[in-house]
Amino acid sequence: MGGGAAGFFGAIACAEANPRLTVYLIEKTGKLLSKVRISGGGRCNVTHAADTPAQLVQHYPRGARQLKEPFRQFDAQATIRWFGQRGVQLKTEPDGRMFPVTDSSETIAQCLLDAARQAGVRILTQTQPGQIEVLPAGGFRLHLTGAHPGEMTVGRLLIATGGAPKAEQYEWLRQLGHTVAAPVPSLFTFNVPDSPLRELPGVSVPQARVRVAGEKLEYEGPVLVTHWGVSGPAVLKLSAWGARRLHELGYQSTALINWIPEHTEETLRTWLRDYREQNGRKVVVSNPLFGLPQRLWRTLAEQAGVAPEVRWNELPAKPQNRLIEALLNTALPVRGKTTYKDEFVTCGGIVLSEVDMKTMESRRVPGLHFAGEVLDIDGITGGFNFQAAWTTGYLAGRAIGQSGT
């Protein structure tokens, strides 16, 4: 069940592990692999370059410990080999993200569609079970509705229906006997309607530190100023690690940005003292320091009260102190969030203690397996959510195929 990354990978792995089985892939909509097609700006961030499972698991706010064993069986290197064996080569970008060399998500989608067809997977779209019966002797009876109505009895069932934003959307899984960790959004940007930077949309800084005032939440990386607030990898990754706490706060907080994270207040004051001695006649506002964009530097300086034509050797102590504070702690009143593009990721899902992570089989219902974002697993941006989908889908599909039912 589910025509996304995990569902396809599971169906293919199952059919390839046991060609005698009849494998159905059921998708409730008319669209297959929709998240694959839109991810990475239409390029599909397939996975992340990581040599070992230990490196991979560091990037999962939920599920890191439980993914160690699955990644030993199918890791990023296995993903690279899987696609390579089917004619799709991947390339690594400087930040570790991996894309098809074609830079087109259609390459990945078509590869999965072709592999499913070659393995004999039967695909039913616009079809979903109105009811799932757990049969006393084992197996399941699906009461299908939609384009292919009727009853279907199956020996095993893999649920790869993805994450959902509302708790009630998991009710059918609770009815099958499972516990669901309440879903909350992950990977989102910060809305700052009263931002002191609102005139700077498009300005980016390659390395800044973002933290949430009063919380043990911070992340360092690229930051992008937007017309609605702040975004960029540092904000997105912070939102993932802090997903539950930020939800508890109602997405109302103060974000503090250090634009020059290599400095503390003490080191910055020393650096500026030396700079003033050697560059005293330079105009403060028009000569940005630390590689910061001109527009950002000018805004921070002006908001600190630095006069337009004042030189460093004329700069009074108060505006210099305010400039130091702005560089190290620009305060942004966060009032809400915005989903990152169309790549919705959910924190929450089937609790992992109820799943055998070697086979992805339910510990509650024999023959029921899970894969992908329906599980309480989520990674930061960078290809990690797809890697979890490939891994859990592969292990579930292989286990079903090897079971022979």
C-alpha positions as a LaTeX table, in Angstrom:
\begin{tabular}{lrrr}
\hline
Residue & $x$ (\AA) & $y$ (\AA) & $z$ (\AA) \\
\hline
Met1 & 0.00 & 0.00 & 0.00 \\
Gly2 & 1.48 & 3.31 & $-1.16$ \\
Gly3 & 2.92 & 4.33 & $-4.50$ \\
Gly4 & 5.85 & 6.35 & $-3.20$ \\
Ala5 & 9.55 & 5.64 & $-2.75$ \\
Ala6 & 9.19 & 3.07 & 0.05 \\
Gly7 & 6.20 & 1.35 & $-1.55$ \\
Phe8 & 7.94 & 0.91 & $-4.90$ \\
Phe9 & 11.20 & $-0.22$ & $-3.34$ \\
Gly10 & 9.34 & $-2.74$ & $-1.19$ \\
Ala11 & 7.28 & $-4.10$ & $-4.07$ \\
Ile12 & 10.35 & $-4.46$ & $-6.32$ \\
Ala13 & 12.43 & $-6.11$ & $-3.58$ \\
Cys14 & 9.61 & $-8.55$ & $-2.84$ \\
Ala15 & 9.01 & $-9.50$ & $-6.47$ \\
Glu16 & 12.73 & $-9.89$ & $-7.17$ \\
Ala17 & 13.26 & $-11.99$ & $-4.04$ \\
Asn18 & 10.49 & $-14.40$ & $-5.03$ \\
Pro19 & 9.29 & $-14.26$ & $-8.65$ \\
Arg20 & 6.62 & $-16.88$ & $-7.87$ \\
Leu21 & 4.66 & $-14.41$ & $-5.78$ \\
Thr22 & 2.02 & $-12.08$ & $-7.17$ \\
Val23 & 2.84 & $-8.61$ & $-5.88$ \\
Tyr24 & 0.34 & $-5.77$ & $-6.01$ \\
Leu25 & 1.16 & $-2.12$ & $-5.43$ \\
Ile26 & $-1.94$ & $-0.12$ & $-4.49$ \\
Glu27 & $-2.02$ & 3.69 & $-4.65$ \\
Lys28 & $-5.11$ & 5.66 & $-3.64$ \\
Thr29 & $-4.41$ & 8.58 & $-5.99$ \\
Gly30 & $-3.76$ & 8.64 & $-9.69$ \\
Lys31 & $-0.15$ & 9.78 & $-9.16$ \\
Leu32 & 2.82 & 7.51 & $-8.58$ \\
Leu33 & 6.10 & 8.61 & $-6.96$ \\
Ser34 & 4.87 & 12.18 & $-6.53$ \\
Lys35 & 7.40 & 13.11 & $-3.83$ \\
Val36 & 10.23 & 11.57 & $-5.84$ \\
Arg37 & 9.28 & 13.79 & $-8.77$ \\
Ile38 & 9.24 & 17.07 & $-6.82$ \\
Ser39 & 12.13 & 16.50 & $-4.42$ \\
Gly40 & 15.34 & 18.46 & $-4.71$ \\
Gly41 & 13.74 & 21.08 & $-6.92$ \\
Gly42 & 12.85 & 18.42 & $-9.49$ \\
Arg43 & 16.30 & 16.81 & $-9.36$ \\
Cys44 & 15.57 & 14.18 & $-6.64$ \\
Asn45 & 18.03 & 14.10 & $-3.77$ \\
Val46 & 18.32 & 10.29 & $-3.82$ \\
Thr47 & 20.61 & 9.82 & $-0.82$ \\
His48 & 23.61 & 11.31 & 0.99 \\
Ala49 & 27.25 & 10.36 & 0.61 \\
Ala50 & 28.11 & 8.37 & 3.74 \\
Asp51 & 30.67 & 5.60 & 4.02 \\
Thr52 & 29.25 & 3.93 & 7.11 \\
Pro53 & 25.91 & 3.40 & 8.89 \\
Ala54 & 27.37 & 5.28 & 11.87 \\
Gln55 & 27.74 & 8.38 & 9.69 \\
Leu56 & 24.22 & 8.03 & 8.32 \\
Val57 & 22.37 & 7.70 & 11.62 \\
Gln58 & 23.72 & 11.02 & 12.91 \\
His59 & 21.22 & 12.79 & 10.66 \\
Tyr60 & 17.95 & 11.36 & 12.03 \\
Pro61 & 16.22 & 13.26 & 14.85 \\
Arg62 & 13.84 & 10.31 & 15.20 \\
Gly63 & 14.92 & 6.71 & 14.57 \\
Ala64 & 18.72 & 7.05 & 14.69 \\
Arg65 & 19.35 & 4.22 & 17.17 \\
Gln66 & 16.85 & 1.86 & 15.54 \\
Leu67 & 18.23 & 2.46 & 12.03 \\
Lys68 & 21.73 & 1.22 & 12.83 \\
Glu69 & 20.95 & $-2.41$ & 12.03 \\
Pro70 & 18.84 & $-1.70$ & 8.93 \\
Phe71 & 21.62 & 0.50 & 7.54 \\
Arg72 & 24.11 & $-2.32$ & 8.06 \\
Gln73 & 21.96 & $-4.37$ & 5.68 \\
Phe74 & 21.17 & $-1.63$ & 3.13 \\
Asp75 & 23.00 & 1.69 & 3.37 \\
Ala76 & 23.76 & 4.60 & 1.05 \\
Gln77 & 26.40 & 2.57 & $-0.79$ \\
Ala78 & 23.80 & $-0.13$ & $-1.42$ \\
Thr79 & 21.43 & 2.51 & $-2.80$ \\
Ile80 & 24.13 & 3.74 & $-5.19$ \\
Arg81 & 24.76 & 0.16 & $-6.37$ \\
Trp82 & 21.02 & $-0.56$ & $-6.73$ \\
Phe83 & 20.44 & 2.36 & $-9.08$ \\
Gly84 & 23.77 & 1.83 & $-10.84$ \\
Gln85 & 22.86 & $-1.77$ & $-11.68$ \\
Arg86 & 19.74 & $-0.41$ & $-13.35$ \\
Gly87 & 21.58 & 2.14 & $-15.44$ \\
Val88 & 21.23 & 5.22 & $-13.21$ \\
Gln89 & 24.45 & 6.86 & $-12.10$ \\
Leu90 & 24.47 & 9.23 & $-9.12$ \\
Lys91 & 26.78 & 12.19 & $-8.48$ \\
Thr92 & 27.84 & 13.78 & $-5.20$ \\
Glu93 & 27.61 & 17.52 & $-4.62$ \\
Pro94 & 30.02 & 19.39 & $-2.30$ \\
Asp95 & 27.58 & 19.23 & 0.64 \\
Gly96 & 27.19 & 15.44 & 0.33 \\
Arg97 & 23.80 & 15.35 & $-1.37$ \\
Met98 & 23.53 & 12.84 & $-4.19$ \\
Phe99 & 21.51 & 13.33 & $-7.38$ \\
Pro100 & 21.19 & 11.48 & $-10.67$ \\
Val101 & 23.77 & 12.74 & $-13.17$ \\
Thr102 & 20.86 & 13.81 & $-15.37$ \\
Asp103 & 19.74 & 16.29 & $-12.67$ \\
Ser104 & 16.20 & 15.07 & $-13.35$ \\
Ser105 & 13.89 & 13.34 & $-10.87$ \\
Glu106 & 12.17 & 11.68 & $-13.83$ \\
Thr107 & 15.27 & 9.52 & $-14.20$ \\
Ile108 & 14.67 & 8.06 & $-10.74$ \\
Ala109 & 10.90 & 7.75 & $-11.19$ \\
Gln110 & 11.28 & 6.01 & $-14.54$ \\
Cys111 & 13.91 & 3.66 & $-13.13$ \\
Leu112 & 11.53 & 2.58 & $-10.35$ \\
Leu113 & 8.60 & 2.19 & $-12.77$ \\
Asp114 & 10.72 & 0.11 & $-15.15$ \\
Ala115 & 12.11 & $-2.06$ & $-12.34$ \\
Ala116 & 8.60 & $-2.69$ & $-11.01$ \\
Arg117 & 7.32 & $-3.64$ & $-14.44$ \\
Gln118 & 10.28 & $-5.94$ & $-15.12$ \\
Ala119 & 9.77 & $-7.62$ & $-11.75$ \\
Gly120 & 6.10 & $-8.24$ & $-12.55$ \\
Val121 & 4.60 & $-5.90$ & $-9.95$ \\
Arg122 & 0.93 & $-5.21$ & $-10.66$ \\
Ile123 & 0.06 & $-1.57$ & $-10.03$ \\
Leu124 & $-3.46$ & $-0.43$ & $-9.12$ \\
Thr125 & $-3.97$ & 3.35 & $-8.95$ \\
Gln126 & $-6.98$ & 5.30 & $-7.65$ \\
Thr127 & $-7.64$ & 2.32 & $-5.39$ \\
Gln128 & $-7.61$ & 1.95 & $-1.62$ \\
Pro129 & $-8.83$ & $-0.44$ & 1.06 \\
Gly130 & $-12.01$ & 0.82 & 2.64 \\
Gln131 & $-11.40$ & $-1.83$ & 5.27 \\
Ile132 & $-8.56$ & $-4.19$ & 6.22 \\
Glu133 & $-9.45$ & $-7.47$ & 7.98 \\
Val134 & $-6.81$ & $-9.43$ & 9.85 \\
Leu135 & $-7.71$ & $-13.06$ & 9.14 \\
Pro136 & $-7.62$ & $-15.58$ & 12.04 \\
Ala137 & $-5.52$ & $-18.08$ & 10.08 \\
Gly138 & $-3.12$ & $-15.40$ & 8.89 \\
Gly139 & $-3.14$ & $-12.92$ & 6.07 \\
Phe140 & $-5.48$ & $-10.04$ & 5.32 \\
Arg141 & $-8.65$ & $-9.33$ & 3.42 \\
Leu142 & $-8.71$ & $-5.94$ & 1.71 \\
His143 & $-12.06$ & $-4.43$ & 0.80 \\
Leu144 & $-11.00$ & $-2.26$ & $-2.12$ \\
Thr145 & $-12.78$ & 0.86 & $-3.29$ \\
Gly146 & $-12.11$ & 3.19 & $-6.20$ \\
Ala147 & $-11.05$ & 2.20 & $-9.69$ \\
His148 & $-10.63$ & $-1.50$ & $-8.76$ \\
Pro149 & $-13.40$ & $-2.31$ & $-6.27$ \\
Gly150 & $-13.76$ & $-5.74$ & $-4.70$ \\
Glu151 & $-12.13$ & $-8.03$ & $-2.17$ \\
Met152 & $-8.50$ & $-9.13$ & $-2.22$ \\
Thr153 & $-6.99$ & $-11.69$ & 0.14 \\
Val154 & $-3.23$ & $-11.39$ & 0.65 \\
Gly155 & $-0.69$ & $-13.35$ & 2.64 \\
Arg156 & 1.28 & $-10.30$ & 3.75 \\
Leu157 & 0.78 & $-6.57$ & 3.68 \\
Leu158 & 3.35 & $-3.76$ & 3.49 \\
Ile159 & 2.06 & $-0.34$ & 4.51 \\
Ala160 & 4.09 & 2.47 & 2.95 \\
Thr161 & 1.48 & 5.21 & 2.87 \\
Gly162 & 3.79 & 8.01 & 3.99 \\
Gly163 & 3.43 & 10.58 & 6.75 \\
Ala164 & 0.26 & 12.45 & 7.49 \\
Pro165 & $-0.18$ & 15.87 & 9.13 \\
Lys166 & $-3.21$ & 14.97 & 11.27 \\
Ala167 & $-3.49$ & 12.37 & 14.03 \\
Glu168 & $-6.91$ & 11.15 & 12.85 \\
Gln169 & $-5.35$ & 10.10 & 9.54 \\
Tyr170 & $-3.57$ & 7.31 & 11.44 \\
Glu171 & $-6.72$ & 5.97 & 13.08 \\
Trp172 & $-6.96$ & 2.99 & 10.73 \\
Leu173 & $-3.47$ & 1.92 & 11.83 \\
Arg174 & $-4.51$ & 2.15 & 15.48 \\
Gln175 & $-7.44$ & $-0.09$ & 14.63 \\
Leu176 & $-4.94$ & $-2.68$ & 13.38 \\
Gly177 & $-3.46$ & $-2.68$ & 16.89 \\
His178 & $-0.60$ & $-0.21$ & 16.62 \\
Thr179 & 0.52 & 2.78 & 18.65 \\
Val180 & 1.08 & 5.99 & 16.71 \\
Ala181 & 3.38 & 8.80 & 17.85 \\
Ala182 & 1.41 & 12.00 & 17.25 \\
Pro183 & 2.44 & 13.63 & 13.97 \\
Val184 & 3.90 & 17.12 & 13.94 \\
Pro185 & 5.62 & 18.93 & 11.05 \\
Ser186 & 9.33 & 18.71 & 10.44 \\
Leu187 & 11.53 & 20.57 & 7.92 \\
Phe188 & 9.90 & 23.98 & 7.88 \\
Thr189 & 11.01 & 27.59 & 7.68 \\
Phe190 & 10.45 & 30.34 & 10.25 \\
Asn191 & 7.86 & 33.05 & 9.68 \\
Val192 & 9.01 & 36.43 & 11.00 \\
Pro193 & 6.32 & 39.00 & 10.08 \\
Asp194 & 8.09 & 41.76 & 12.02 \\
Ser195 & 11.56 & 40.87 & 10.80 \\
Pro196 & 14.25 & 43.56 & 10.98 \\
Leu197 & 15.55 & 41.92 & 7.79 \\
Arg198 & 12.30 & 42.09 & 5.80 \\
Glu199 & 13.89 & 44.34 & 3.14 \\
Leu200 & 16.55 & 41.71 & 2.36 \\
Pro201 & 14.79 & 38.78 & 0.63 \\
Gly202 & 17.26 & 36.62 & $-1.27$ \\
Val203 & 20.27 & 37.52 & 0.88 \\
Ser204 & 22.14 & 34.40 & 1.99 \\
Val205 & 25.06 & 33.66 & 4.30 \\
Pro206 & 26.94 & 30.37 & 3.78 \\
Gln207 & 27.72 & 29.76 & 7.45 \\
Ala208 & 25.64 & 31.12 & 10.32 \\
Arg209 & 24.42 & 29.71 & 13.62 \\
Val210 & 20.70 & 29.73 & 14.39 \\
Arg211 & 19.43 & 29.00 & 17.89 \\
Val212 & 16.15 & 29.28 & 19.73 \\
Ala213 & 16.30 & 31.58 & 22.77 \\
Gly214 & 15.81 & 29.72 & 26.04 \\
Glu215 & 16.10 & 26.27 & 24.42 \\
Lys216 & 18.89 & 23.78 & 23.76 \\
Leu217 & 18.25 & 24.02 & 20.05 \\
Glu218 & 20.79 & 25.33 & 17.57 \\
Tyr219 & 22.19 & 24.48 & 14.16 \\
Glu220 & 24.95 & 25.89 & 12.00 \\
Gly221 & 24.92 & 26.17 & 8.21 \\
Pro222 & 23.65 & 28.29 & 5.31 \\
Val223 & 20.88 & 30.79 & 6.12 \\
Leu224 & 18.60 & 32.45 & 3.58 \\
Val225 & 16.57 & 35.59 & 4.28 \\
Thr226 & 13.11 & 35.39 & 2.68 \\
His227 & 10.21 & 37.79 & 2.31 \\
Trp228 & 8.39 & 35.87 & 5.07 \\
Gly229 & 11.30 & 35.25 & 7.46 \\
Val230 & 14.32 & 32.96 & 7.34 \\
Ser231 & 15.05 & 29.66 & 5.63 \\
Gly232 & 18.05 & 27.71 & 4.40 \\
Pro233 & 19.60 & 24.43 & 5.59 \\
Ala234 & 20.43 & 25.70 & 9.10 \\
Val235 & 16.79 & 26.65 & 9.75 \\
Leu236 & 15.36 & 23.51 & 8.14 \\
Lys237 & 17.67 & 21.20 & 10.08 \\
Leu238 & 16.99 & 23.07 & 13.31 \\
Ser239 & 13.25 & 22.62 & 12.68 \\
Ala240 & 13.78 & 18.88 & 12.32 \\
Trp241 & 15.75 & 18.45 & 15.54 \\
Gly242 & 13.33 & 20.72 & 17.39 \\
Ala243 & 10.11 & 19.53 & 15.73 \\
Arg244 & 8.30 & 18.42 & 18.89 \\
Arg245 & 9.54 & 21.26 & 21.10 \\
Leu246 & 8.73 & 23.93 & 18.51 \\
His247 & 5.25 & 22.41 & 18.18 \\
Glu248 & 4.83 & 22.63 & 21.96 \\
Leu249 & 5.81 & 26.29 & 21.75 \\
Gly250 & 3.11 & 26.87 & 19.14 \\
Tyr251 & 5.81 & 28.00 & 16.69 \\
Gln252 & 6.19 & 31.19 & 18.76 \\
Ser253 & 9.79 & 31.83 & 19.77 \\
Thr254 & 12.79 & 34.08 & 19.30 \\
Ala255 & 15.42 & 32.92 & 16.83 \\
Leu256 & 18.92 & 34.27 & 17.44 \\
Ile257 & 21.30 & 34.35 & 14.49 \\
Asn258 & 25.06 & 34.57 & 14.81 \\
Trp259 & 26.20 & 35.67 & 11.35 \\
Ile260 & 29.87 & 35.03 & 12.19 \\
Pro261 & 29.82 & 31.81 & 14.27 \\
Glu262 & 33.60 & 31.62 & 14.30 \\
His263 & 33.53 & 34.52 & 16.77 \\
Thr264 & 32.49 & 35.00 & 20.37 \\
Glu265 & 31.96 & 38.47 & 21.83 \\
Glu266 & 35.46 & 38.42 & 23.29 \\
Thr267 & 37.22 & 37.40 & 20.07 \\
Leu268 & 35.11 & 39.80 & 18.01 \\
Arg269 & 35.97 & 42.78 & 20.20 \\
Thr270 & 39.67 & 41.95 & 19.93 \\
Trp271 & 39.41 & 41.53 & 16.16 \\
Leu272 & 37.56 & 44.84 & 15.72 \\
Arg273 & 40.08 & 46.70 & 17.92 \\
Asp274 & 42.91 & 45.53 & 15.68 \\
Tyr275 & 40.88 & 46.31 & 12.57 \\
Arg276 & 40.17 & 49.87 & 13.74 \\
Glu277 & 43.85 & 50.50 & 14.32 \\
Gln278 & 44.74 & 49.50 & 10.77 \\
Asn279 & 41.61 & 50.68 & 8.89 \\
Gly280 & 40.43 & 53.64 & 10.93 \\
Arg281 & 39.57 & 55.84 & 7.93 \\
Lys282 & 37.26 & 53.31 & 6.28 \\
Val283 & 33.54 & 54.12 & 6.35 \\
Val284 & 31.81 & 51.51 & 8.50 \\
Val285 & 28.51 & 51.15 & 6.62 \\
Ser286 & 29.95 & 50.86 & 3.12 \\
Asn287 & 32.75 & 48.38 & 3.86 \\
Pro288 & 31.30 & 45.00 & 4.91 \\
Leu289 & 33.44 & 42.68 & 7.02 \\
Phe290 & 33.66 & 38.89 & 7.44 \\
Gly291 & 32.49 & 38.27 & 3.88 \\
Leu292 & 28.92 & 39.28 & 4.75 \\
Pro293 & 26.71 & 40.52 & 1.91 \\
Gln294 & 26.71 & 44.30 & 1.49 \\
Arg295 & 22.94 & 44.62 & 1.98 \\
Leu296 & 22.99 & 42.59 & 5.21 \\
Trp297 & 26.02 & 44.45 & 6.62 \\
Arg298 & 24.49 & 47.85 & 5.81 \\
Thr299 & 21.16 & 46.88 & 7.42 \\
Leu300 & 22.78 & 45.58 & 10.61 \\
Ala301 & 25.00 & 48.66 & 10.87 \\
Glu302 & 22.18 & 51.12 & 10.27 \\
Gln303 & 19.92 & 49.36 & 12.79 \\
Ala304 & 22.79 & 49.55 & 15.30 \\
Gly305 & 22.71 & 53.31 & 14.89 \\
Val306 & 25.89 & 53.66 & 12.85 \\
Ala307 & 25.71 & 56.94 & 10.92 \\
Pro308 & 26.06 & 56.59 & 7.11 \\
Glu309 & 29.39 & 58.41 & 6.76 \\
Val310 & 31.05 & 57.60 & 10.08 \\
Arg311 & 34.52 & 56.06 & 9.90 \\
Trp312 & 35.83 & 53.31 & 12.17 \\
Asn313 & 38.11 & 55.72 & 14.05 \\
Glu314 & 35.08 & 57.95 & 14.73 \\
Leu315 & 32.64 & 55.19 & 15.76 \\
Pro316 & 31.25 & 55.77 & 19.28 \\
Ala317 & 31.13 & 52.91 & 21.76 \\
Lys318 & 27.32 & 52.53 & 21.88 \\
Pro319 & 26.68 & 51.89 & 18.17 \\
Gln320 & 29.73 & 49.62 & 18.06 \\
Asn321 & 28.32 & 47.59 & 20.96 \\
Arg322 & 24.96 & 47.37 & 19.19 \\
Leu323 & 26.69 & 46.27 & 15.97 \\
Ile324 & 28.54 & 43.54 & 17.85 \\
Glu325 & 25.25 & 42.35 & 19.32 \\
Ala326 & 23.61 & 42.36 & 15.87 \\
Leu327 & 26.45 & 40.34 & 14.36 \\
Leu328 & 26.36 & 37.73 & 17.12 \\
Asn329 & 22.70 & 37.77 & 18.14 \\
Thr330 & 20.26 & 39.18 & 15.61 \\
Ala331 & 16.91 & 38.54 & 17.32 \\
Leu332 & 13.99 & 37.49 & 15.11 \\
Pro333 & 10.50 & 37.11 & 16.64 \\
Val334 & 9.23 & 33.86 & 15.07 \\
Arg335 & 5.47 & 33.75 & 14.66 \\
Gly336 & 4.62 & 30.58 & 12.78 \\
Lys337 & 6.12 & 28.35 & 10.13 \\
Thr338 & 5.95 & 27.63 & 6.43 \\
Thr339 & 6.26 & 24.17 & 4.89 \\
Tyr340 & 9.45 & 23.88 & 2.90 \\
Lys341 & 8.37 & 23.88 & $-0.76$ \\
Asp342 & 6.19 & 20.79 & $-1.32$ \\
Glu343 & 8.45 & 18.42 & 0.58 \\
Phe344 & 6.30 & 17.83 & 3.63 \\
Val345 & 7.98 & 15.66 & 6.22 \\
Thr346 & 6.25 & 14.38 & 9.33 \\
Cys347 & 7.75 & 13.71 & 12.73 \\
Gly348 & 5.63 & 10.87 & 14.13 \\
Gly349 & 4.06 & 7.61 & 12.97 \\
Ile350 & 4.18 & 3.95 & 13.98 \\
Val351 & 6.31 & 3.65 & 17.12 \\
Leu352 & 9.45 & 1.66 & 16.36 \\
Ser353 & 9.32 & $-0.52$ & 19.48 \\
Glu354 & 6.39 & $-2.31$ & 17.82 \\
Val355 & 8.39 & $-3.15$ & 14.67 \\
Asp356 & 11.12 & $-5.75$ & 14.06 \\
Met357 & 13.69 & $-3.48$ & 12.41 \\
Lys358 & 15.42 & $-6.41$ & 10.64 \\
Thr359 & 12.32 & $-7.28$ & 8.61 \\
Met360 & 10.09 & $-4.23$ & 9.28 \\
Glu361 & 7.39 & $-6.68$ & 10.42 \\
Ser362 & 4.90 & $-5.71$ & 13.09 \\
Arg363 & 5.43 & $-7.22$ & 16.52 \\
Arg364 & 1.68 & $-6.87$ & 17.05 \\
Val365 & 0.22 & $-8.27$ & 13.82 \\
Pro366 & 2.06 & $-11.13$ & 12.07 \\
Gly367 & 2.45 & $-10.58$ & 8.35 \\
Leu368 & 2.03 & $-6.80$ & 8.56 \\
His369 & 5.07 & $-4.74$ & 7.56 \\
Phe370 & 5.86 & $-1.02$ & 7.48 \\
Ala371 & 8.25 & 1.15 & 5.48 \\
Gly372 & 8.98 & 4.82 & 4.89 \\
Glu373 & 7.52 & 7.87 & 6.58 \\
Val374 & 4.56 & 6.01 & 8.06 \\
Leu375 & 7.13 & 4.98 & 10.69 \\
Asp376 & 8.28 & 7.35 & 13.43 \\
Ile377 & 11.50 & 8.01 & 11.50 \\
Asp378 & 12.53 & 11.28 & 9.93 \\
Gly379 & 15.79 & 12.78 & 8.80 \\
Ile380 & 17.07 & 16.26 & 8.19 \\
Thr381 & 17.16 & 17.64 & 4.67 \\
Gly382 & 19.88 & 16.21 & 2.42 \\
Gly383 & 18.64 & 12.86 & 1.09 \\
Phe384 & 18.21 & 11.16 & 4.46 \\
Asn385 & 14.44 & 10.66 & 4.29 \\
Phe386 & 14.74 & 8.94 & 0.92 \\
Gln387 & 17.53 & 6.73 & 2.27 \\
Ala388 & 15.28 & 5.63 & 5.14 \\
Ala389 & 12.55 & 4.88 & 2.59 \\
Trp390 & 14.87 & 2.80 & 0.37 \\
Thr391 & 16.26 & 0.89 & 3.34 \\
Thr392 & 13.01 & 0.10 & 5.14 \\
Gly393 & 11.23 & $-0.66$ & 1.85 \\
Tyr394 & 13.99 & $-3.01$ & 0.74 \\
Leu395 & 14.13 & $-4.90$ & 4.06 \\
Ala396 & 10.36 & $-5.24$ & 4.24 \\
Gly397 & 10.03 & $-6.37$ & 0.62 \\
Arg398 & 12.87 & $-8.86$ & 0.86 \\
Ala399 & 11.44 & $-10.33$ & 4.09 \\
Ile400 & 8.01 & $-10.73$ & 2.50 \\
Gly401 & 9.52 & $-12.35$ & $-0.58$ \\
Gln402 & 11.64 & $-14.75$ & 1.44 \\
Ser403 & 8.63 & $-15.71$ & 3.57 \\
Gly404 & 7.00 & $-17.16$ & 0.47 \\
Thr405 & 3.51 & $-15.92$ & 1.36 \\
\hline
\end{tabular}
